Amino acid sequence: MICRVCDFSDLELAIDLGEHPWCNHFLKKEELGTEPYYPLRVVYCRKCGTAQLDYTVKKEIMFASHTYLSGITATLSNHFQSVATLVDSRFFQGENKKTVLDIGSNDGTQLKHYKALGYDVLGIESSTTTAQIAEDAGINTINQFFNHDLAKQLGRQFHVVSASGVFFHLEELHSVTEGIREALRDDGVFVVQFLYMKRIVENKAFDQIYHEHLLYYNLETIEVLLNRHGLSMFDAYLSPIHGGSIIGFAGKSDRYRLSNRLRTLRKIETESGANEFQTYLTFADRIKKMKFENLAYFDKAKRLGKRIFGMGAPVKGNTLLNYFGVGTQYIDFLVEKNESRRGLFSPGMHIPIMIEKELMERPDVYYVLAWNFKKEILANNKHLLDRGIEFYFPVDPEEIDS
């Protein structure tokens, strides 16, 4: 393959997690054992430094129908509200007929907050069922994959183009990025939110590596992509959402002045060695150590007769469970809020999913797969903590300020 960002052909294997099923393919009982497996490997570009998967599961398989919903957690909705408020107050407050396009708009949670601020909103969402949920909530949504051709078909430009948690998913990476430039007004702002690879490595959050995430950006590497398409990041900040995400602001080249805080983030990133190949090799070794540590924890808990439930059934949790080889020999159920996963099983490990409000009993331990919502989970379950139920976080990132 060639680099997804810069087309260079010198790519080197950095992390090999083995063969995994597509981790958002939660299974019906009759589907158990029929799920296909794919290589899950991260390679490193020797030219631009981008970490990326070397195998692509087709977007029509992964995104035409999925069960992830943005609006399930208050933490994420509150984050989206803060982003929308910030963008509006900084760039477009007082303007009439403000417009926003959200790429990969999911159930419309981000757009609801822009709509509340007076924006004319449009979402692009590839999942049919999820797009319908957004439409039913009053969010105008086109059920298609976004690319340059679709941007041209829209025939309009927007004050804000938003891509939250989607920019690392893109099989049609350059067509989508060119489409963003097409859809953005000359004075518009592209708001890109992405998992920060520097933080993934620091947190040992290898579960955020899965087939839907084709690319793993740092500031230096995403700017290579943006600059290639006439876009420039002029400001960014590090948010605690999902363990550490960059909220970046880009415009058409040289439209906005480069901020001091972006300069500072770039400097910290460079000095940390975040874009060096050796950093990824060290990360791979730490992942192997995590596996042994977690299996030792499970073995000890079972020897003590403890019953263990999984807290949450996030997509990323399936990377962790499959790499560790943790199934029903350790975990009885995955406890989930998302009712669209009722009666389903995790891919690969085949752990049954229970809906939280229907749970009739409690375990001795919750093994928290939805660790990125730690504060919300602990606050909502203080009564269980007071009863002595343990909440174990296999990934436990250090706190960072908003």
C-alpha positions, 0 to 999 in steps of 0.5 A: 500500500501507499500512505493514505495521507502523502502517497509515500510507499515506505511504510513499516509495521509498528503494531500488530494486534492479530486478526479481529472481527469488525468490532461494531458488528454486534451479533445476533445469536444465530450469527455467532461464529460466522463473523469474518476476521481481518488483520488489525495492524498499524503501520508507520509512514517514514515520510510524513509520520502518519500511523495508519491501518494497512488493511481496509474493511470496506466502508459499505460494510462498516458504516451503512448500518451501525448501532453507535449513537452520540446522544447516549451519554451526557458527557459527549452531548455536553462536550458538543454543546460547548464546541458549538457555543465556542465556534458561534461566539468566536466566529459568527455571533451576530451573523444572520442565516448562519449555516453548518454542515456536519459530516458523519452527523450520527443521531444529530446530537452535535447539530442539535446544539448548533440549531439551538444557536440559530443555525440552519443545519445539515447532516450527512450520515451513512447509516440508514437507521441512525440518519432516520433517528436524526430526521425524527429529531428534526435534524435535516439529514442526507443518508449518504457517504460524504465526498467531493462529488456530494459536496458539489451536488449540494451546491452551497457553502457553509459557515461551519463544516464539522467532522467529529470523530469521523476524520480518521474513518475515511476510506475516501480520505482525499475526496472527503477533504477536497469536499470539505474545502468545496463546502466551506465558505471563504470565511468559513471554519472547519472544526475537526475533532479527532482522537489525539494519537499522542494521548492514545500512546500516553494512556496505553489506550490501544483499544482505540485502534480498530478497523473503523479508525483507519488513521491515527493523527497527531497535529503534525500529521493531520496538517500534512493532509489539510495543507495538501488540500488548501486548508490550514489549521490555525488553532487547536486545543486538547479536550479530555473527551475520549481520553484526549482529543484535539479540537482543531480549527482550520480555514482556507489557507492563511485566512486566519492567524496562527494561535499561540496555543497551537504553536505551544501544542506543536512544540510539546508534540515535537519535543515528546517524540510523538511522531517518531517510529520508536515511540510506536514500537515502545507502545506495542511492547506496553500493549503486550504487558497490559495483556498479561496484567489484565489476564492476571487480574481476571484469574485472581478475581475468579479464584476469589469467586468474584462475578464480573460484568463488563460496563458498556459495550463500546466498539473499542472494547471489542479490540481489547476483549479480542486481543486479551482473549477475554470472553465468558470465561471471565465476563458474564455480561456486557451492561449497555445503555444503548437499547439497539444492542439488546439481545446481541453479542460481542463480536469474536468473544460472544459475550451477551449484552444486557440493557442496564435498566433491565438488569436484575442483579449486580456483580462483584466487579464492573470491568469498565470498557467505556472508560472514556466516560469515567467521571459520568460512570462513577457519578451515576454509580456512587450507590454501587461503589458505596455497596463495595462493588469494584469498578476496574478501569483497564485503561485509566487516562490521567486527567487533563483540563478542558 
